[in-house]
Each structure stands twice: as structure tokens, then as C-alpha cells.
Amino acid sequence: MHAFAIYDDDHSVTDIELPTPTPTGAEVLLRVLHSGVCHTDTHLREGHYDLGSRGRLNLVDRGVTYPLVLGHEVVGVVEAVGPEAKGVVVGDHRLVYPWIGEGDCDACRAGEENLCAAPKNLGVARHGGYADRILVPHSRYLLDVAGLDERWAATLACSGLTAYSAARKALPAEPRDPVVVIGAGGVGLMAIASLRALGHEVIVAVDLQERNLELARELGATVTVSAAEVDLQTAILDQTGGPVSAVVDFVNNSATAPVAFGILRKGGTMIQVGLFGGEFTIPTALLTLKILSIRGSFVGSLGELAELVRLAQQGALPSIPIIDEQLTAAAVEASLNRLAAGGVPGRIVLTA
């Protein structure tokens, strides 16, 4: 099969040929139709995460091996099934859940494979969807997205799921309590849409790009704040009328994290999602006196993805803008470069 792989020496995207897998057991082989481009892919191409004063978290030290076929937002058509695969037949169009665990730990048995300490994620620990084929280890990871635009449906596997899971962590909050979303790119926009779909009424979007703020308003944000404000914390508080119940930070760097912490009211929750790197110092007494919660949120569970797909199929979730590109080595490289530079208004999806 043909694939587009990242090498760890020069980080370029290279055309390669791999053996086409034959599914065994409950495995399913799909021909890739659409593959979304995610910011996580840019970190995988770089080979590390920024840990601030602690240096770098090198991905090879976490078990990532190169050359690696990236891509974890995949919709494909079933091409072959193993003898134990259930619920799918050749010709079915399915969305792939990529956040797969090793299967035997407590988290995996509880249906929270995204919490597995030894994950086998597609496009990270196993070859992913920047290829003409993808092997999925079990048919339970395939979701029916009938009735949805399959390009948009592909993005639900990561940007949609990440946003939805983070939005759920920001709730319950009273519908009129302001929830602040920092970063209104593709994932942040989906979080705004998810909050609206879950019944929240006051959503504050913060972003550097005016175009992203316009899209945020279209998707349900009731207040927008430019991140270019000299005193961003004060600017947000002026718009919200005071400290807020929850902040979801899709940037989560050394500049935004202190702002998120600073605008929380007593009992508030800060959900950190972005992987842009850095660090911030917490006043420990304030953490106690204000009874604050700080939560990390990374992708989501298979059950949450099923909930999200149902919301989308019910028409409760407005779609984010999709930027179409072809699934080629050049387009993969250009899309990763564009995403790394910032300011993409929506989500890039590569189509075979």
C-alpha cells in the first residue's frame, strides 16, 4: 500500500510503499477516504513537546518510532475483515476511533482507553491515515456516520472529540455562567459548538485572529475578545462582568495559562487542552483559598465519540469550516506547515 511517512532526521514527508495488511481476528482493513490534519501531527513531525524549563519531551523516549505514517482523523470504506470482526461488512463507510489502549489495564476495561498508560494509538504508535489503507485492530473502533458529510465526520475523531470531552469537563455550570474558550481554531470552534449543543448560553471566545472570532460568533459564542489586548486578563473580565466558572484553554502556553488561572472565580475549573508548550507558576495559597480545579484533557473515550456522532446526526452540532486538500505527500507537507504557522480558519481535511 502507498503511504506518506515522517522520518525523524529531516522531518520531511516521504512517499513509501508498505505491505498491504491482511486482517486477522477482529481486525478490519479500510481504504482511506478522508484524513484530517491535526496539530498533534505537527508535534509528531517535530519529535518532541516543549516542557518549558524541564526541556523537551522527546517522543522516541515515549515509544514513538520513525518512519511513522501520521493521520488519526480517518473515514474509510471497509475493504476486508477478519473472521472475528462483527458489525461491519465490506463496503461500509466508517469513522475510525484512533485512541486505542493495550486492552488489559483498568482504564481500558472501563472503556477509557485514552487514559491507558501504554497506548497503541493509530497515527502515533501505529501507522495512521496518511495512506491509502489503514488497519484497525478491532471492529468496535468503527462508527457509522451515515447522514454526515464524511469530510467533517473525519474531524470528529480528534478535534471534535477533544473539544467535546473538554466541554463536558467545563460543565455542569449554570447555562448563564460564562465559560471562556481560549483559542478559536479548529478545535476551539468545535468546543464552542459543543457547549452550545449541550445547552450552554454564555460562551466567551478568545483568539488573535478576527476571522476566527467571526466564526466563533457564527457557531454560538456570545462574547468575543481579541487575544492581542495588552492586558488580556482585564479585557476578559471586563466582558464577562467578573471571574468565571470555567476556562478551556486550547492554546495552553506560558502566556495563556496564567490568564486562564487569573480569571477563575471561587470554585472554578481550568481545563488545559493545548500542547503549545511552556509552563506557568501557580500561587499555591490561591489554589487552596479559591478552591480551584486544574484539569488536563486529552482527546476522549470511545463512548464520548459515540455521543458526539449522535449529536451530529441529530443536527445539534453545527459543522466547522472544512479546507479541502488532496491526500498527497506535497499536500500533507504543506498542510502541516500551514497548521504549524497558525491561523487556519477551520480544519484541513485530505481526500484520497
C-alpha positions in Angstrom: 0.0 0.0 0.0 1.1 3.6 -0.6 1.7 5.9 2.4 3.2 9.2 3.3 5.7 8.9 6.2 7.6 11.2 8.5 11.3 10.5 9.2 12.9 11.7 12.4 16.1 13.0 10.8 14.8 15.7 8.5 11.0 15.8 9.4 10.1 15.7 5.7 7.1 13.8 4.3 8.2 10.9 2.1 6.3 8.6 -0.3 6.8 5.0 0.8 5.4 1.6 -0.1 4.3 -0.8 2.7 2.9 -4.3 2.6 -0.9 -4.2 2.5 -2.1 -5.9 5.7 -4.4 -8.9 5.7 -6.8 -8.5 8.7 -6.9 -11.4 11.2 -9.1 -11.9 14.3 -11.3 -8.9 14.7 -9.1 -6.6 12.6 -10.6 -4.5 9.8 -8.8 -3.1 6.8 -10.2 0.2 5.4 -9.4 2.1 2.2 -8.9 5.7 3.4 -11.3 8.3 2.0 -10.6 11.3 4.2 -7.9 12.1 6.7 -7.9 15.2 8.8 -4.8 17.2 9.7 -4.3 17.8 13.4 -1.9 20.0 15.4 -0.7 16.9 17.2 0.7 15.8 13.8 3.0 18.9 13.8 4.4 17.8 17.2 4.9 14.3 16.0 6.8 15.7 13.0 9.0 17.8 15.3 9.6 14.8 17.5 9.0 16.5 20.9 6.8 18.6 23.2 8.0 21.8 24.9 8.1 21.4 28.7 9.4 24.8 29.5 12.3 24.8 32.0 12.2 21.0 32.0 13.3 20.9 28.4 11.7 18.7 25.8 9.7 15.5 26.0 11.2 13.5 23.2 8.7 11.2 21.6 11.1 8.5 20.7 11.6 8.2 24.5 7.8 7.6 24.8 7.9 4.7 22.3 7.1 6.6 19.1 9.1 5.0 16.2 10.0 6.5 12.8 9.4 6.4 9.9 5.8 7.0 11.0 2.6 7.3 9.0 0.7 10.1 10.7 -3.1 10.8 10.5 -5.6 9.9 13.2 -8.8 11.6 11.8 -10.0 9.0 9.3 -13.1 8.0 7.5 -12.7 5.0 5.2 -14.6 2.2 3.4 -14.3 -1.3 4.7 -12.2 -3.4 2.3 -11.5 -6.6 4.2 -12.5 -8.0 7.6 -11.0 -10.6 9.9 -13.0 -13.7 10.7 -14.0 -12.4 14.2 -14.9 -8.9 13.2 -18.6 -8.0 13.9 -20.9 -5.3 12.9 -19.2 -4.3 9.6 -19.1 -5.7 6.1 -17.1 -4.9 3.1 -18.3 -1.6 1.5 -19.4 0.0 4.8 -18.2 3.6 5.4 -16.9 4.1 8.9 -15.2 6.7 11.2 -12.2 5.3 13.0 -11.7 5.8 16.7 -7.9 6.0 16.9 -7.2 6.4 20.7 -6.6 2.7 21.3 -5.2 1.2 24.5 -3.3 -2.0 25.2 -6.6 -3.6 26.3 -5.8 -5.1 29.7 -5.4 -2.2 32.1 -8.1 -0.8 34.4 -8.6 2.2 32.1 -9.1 0.0 29.0 -11.5 -2.3 30.8 -13.5 0.7 32.0 -13.9 2.0 28.4 -11.4 4.8 28.9 -8.7 3.7 26.5 -7.5 7.3 26.1 -6.2 7.0 29.7 -4.2 3.9 29.0 -0.6 4.1 30.2 0.7 2.1 27.2 -1.4 3.4 24.3 -1.4 1.9 20.8 -2.9 5.0 19.1 -3.3 5.0 15.3 -1.1 7.6 13.7 1.1 7.8 16.8 2.1 4.3 17.9 0.8 2.5 14.8 0.6 3.7 11.2 -2.3 6.0 10.6 -4.4 7.6 7.9 -1.9 9.4 5.6 -2.0 6.4 3.4 -4.3 4.6 1.0 -5.1 1.9 3.6 -5.4 1.7 7.4 -5.6 -1.4 9.6 -7.9 -1.0 12.6 -7.3 -3.6 15.3 -10.9 -4.3 16.2 -14.3 -3.6 14.6 -15.6 -1.9 17.8 -13.4 1.1 16.9 -15.5 1.8 13.8 -18.5 4.2 14.0 -21.3 4.6 11.5 -21.5 8.2 10.4 -24.4 7.8 8.0 -26.0 11.2 7.0 -22.9 13.3 7.8 -20.5 15.0 5.5 -17.7 12.4 5.7 -15.0 15.1 5.4 -16.4 16.8 8.6 -17.1 13.4 10.2 -13.3 12.6 10.0 -12.5 15.6 12.2 -14.8 14.3 14.9 -12.2 11.6 15.8 -9.8 14.1 17.3 -10.6 17.8 17.1 -14.3 17.1 17.6 -13.7 14.5 20.4 -11.1 16.6 22.1 -13.4 19.6 22.1 -16.4 17.7 23.2 -14.6 15.9 26.1 -13.2 19.3 27.3 -16.5 21.0 27.0 -18.1 18.2 29.1 -15.4 18.8 31.8 -16.4 22.5 31.8 -19.9 21.5 32.7 -22.1 21.3 34.7 -22.3 25.0 35.0 -25.4 27.2 35.1 -26.3 28.0 31.4 -25.8 31.7 32.0 -22.4 31.3 33.8 -19.7 32.5 31.4 -17.4 29.7 30.1 -14.3 31.1 28.4 -12.7 29.3 25.4 -9.1 30.4 24.7 -8.1 29.6 21.1 -10.8 29.5 18.4 -9.0 27.5 15.8 -10.5 24.2 14.5 -10.7 22.5 18.0 -11.8 25.6 19.8 -14.5 26.3 17.3 -15.8 22.7 17.9 -15.7 23.3 21.6 -17.9 26.4 21.2 -20.3 24.4 19.0 -20.3 21.5 21.6 -21.0 23.9 24.5 -23.9 25.3 22.6 -25.2 21.8 21.7 -25.0 20.9 25.4 -27.3 23.8 26.2 -24.8 26.4 27.4 -25.8 30.0 26.8 -22.9 32.3 27.6 -19.7 31.4 25.7 -16.7 33.7 25.5 -14.2 33.1 22.7 -10.6 34.5 22.8 -8.3 34.4 19.8 -5.7 36.5 17.9 -7.4 36.2 14.5 -10.5 38.3 13.8 -11.7 35.7 11.2 -11.6 33.0 13.9 -13.7 35.3 16.2 -16.2 35.8 13.4 -16.5 32.0 13.0 -16.8 31.7 16.8 -19.8 34.0 16.8 -21.4 32.1 14.0 -21.0 28.8 15.9 -22.5 30.2 19.2 -20.1 32.4 21.0 -21.9 35.2 22.7 -18.9 37.3 23.5 -15.5 37.6 21.7 -12.2 39.1 23.0 -9.1 39.7 21.0 -6.1 38.0 22.4 -4.0 40.9 21.2 -5.2 43.0 24.1 -2.3 44.4 26.1 -3.9 43.3 29.4 -5.9 40.2 28.3 -7.0 39.2 31.7 -8.6 42.5 32.4 -10.1 42.6 28.9 -11.8 39.2 29.5 -13.1 40.2 33.0 -14.5 43.5 31.6 -16.5 41.5 29.1 -17.7 38.8 31.5 -18.5 41.1 34.3 -16.2 39.3 36.7 -14.5 36.0 37.3 -15.9 33.0 35.5 -16.8 29.4 36.4 -14.7 27.6 33.8 -12.0 28.2 31.2 -11.0 25.8 28.4 -7.5 26.7 27.1 -6.8 25.3 23.6 -3.5 27.2 23.4 -2.2 26.4 26.9 1.2 28.1 26.7 3.2 30.3 29.1 1.1 33.4 28.0 -2.5 32.0 28.1 -2.3 29.6 31.2 -1.7 32.4 33.7 -4.6 34.4 32.2 -6.9 31.3 32.4 -5.9 30.8 36.1 -6.4 34.5 36.9 -10.0 34.8 35.6 -11.4 31.9 37.6 -13.9 32.6 40.3 -14.0 30.7 43.6 -14.7 27.0 42.9 -13.8 27.5 39.2 -12.3 24.9 36.8 -9.4 25.4 34.4 -9.2 22.8 31.6 -5.9 22.6 29.9 -6.0 21.2 26.4 -3.4 22.8 24.1 0.0 21.4 23.6 1.8 24.6 22.6 4.2 24.2 25.5 5.8 26.2 28.2 4.9 26.5 31.9 3.3 28.8 34.5 3.7 29.3 38.2 0.7 28.7 40.4 0.2 30.7 43.6 -0.4 27.7 45.9 -2.4 29.7 48.5 -4.8 30.9 45.9 -5.3 27.4 44.6 -6.5 26.5 48.1 -8.3 29.6 49.1 -10.3 29.8 45.9 -10.9 26.0 45.8 -9.8 25.8 42.2 -9.6 22.8 40.0 -7.0 22.4 37.2 -7.6 19.5 34.8 -5.8 18.2 31.8 -7.9 16.9 28.9 -6.5 14.8 26.1 -8.8 13.5 23.3 -11.7 11.4 24.8 -13.2 8.0 25.2 -14.9 5.8 22.6 -18.2 6.3 24.4 -17.8 10.1 24.1 -17.1 9.8 20.4 -20.3 7.8 20.0 -22.2 10.6 21.9 -20.6 13.2 19.7 -21.6 11.4 16.5 -25.2 11.0 17.7 -25.3 14.8 18.4 -24.0 15.5 14.9 -26.5 13.1 13.3 -29.3 14.8 15.2 -28.3 18.1 13.7 -27.4 19.6 17.1 -23.8 20.3 16.2 -23.0 22.9 13.5 -20.1 21.9 11.3 -16.9 23.8 11.3 -15.3 25.1 8.1 -13.5 22.4 6.1 -10.5 23.2 3.9 -10.2 20.6 1.2 -6.8 19.2 0.1 -5.7 16.1 -1.8 -4.1 13.2 0.0 -0.6 13.5 -1.5 2.9 13.9 0.1 3.1 17.5 -1.1 -0.3 18.3 0.4 0.5 16.6 3.7 3.7 18.6 4.0 2.0 21.9 3.0 -0.9 21.3 5.4 1.4 20.6 8.3 3.4 23.7 7.6 0.3 25.8 7.4 -1.1 24.4 10.6 2.2 24.9 12.4 2.2 28.6 11.3 -1.2 29.1 12.9 -4.3 30.9 11.8 -6.1 28.1 9.9 -9.8 29.1 9.9 -11.3 25.6 10.5 -9.9 22.2 9.7 -7.8 20.9 6.8 -9.0 17.5 5.5 -7.1 15.5 2.9 -9.2 13.5 0.5 -7.9 10.4 -1.4 
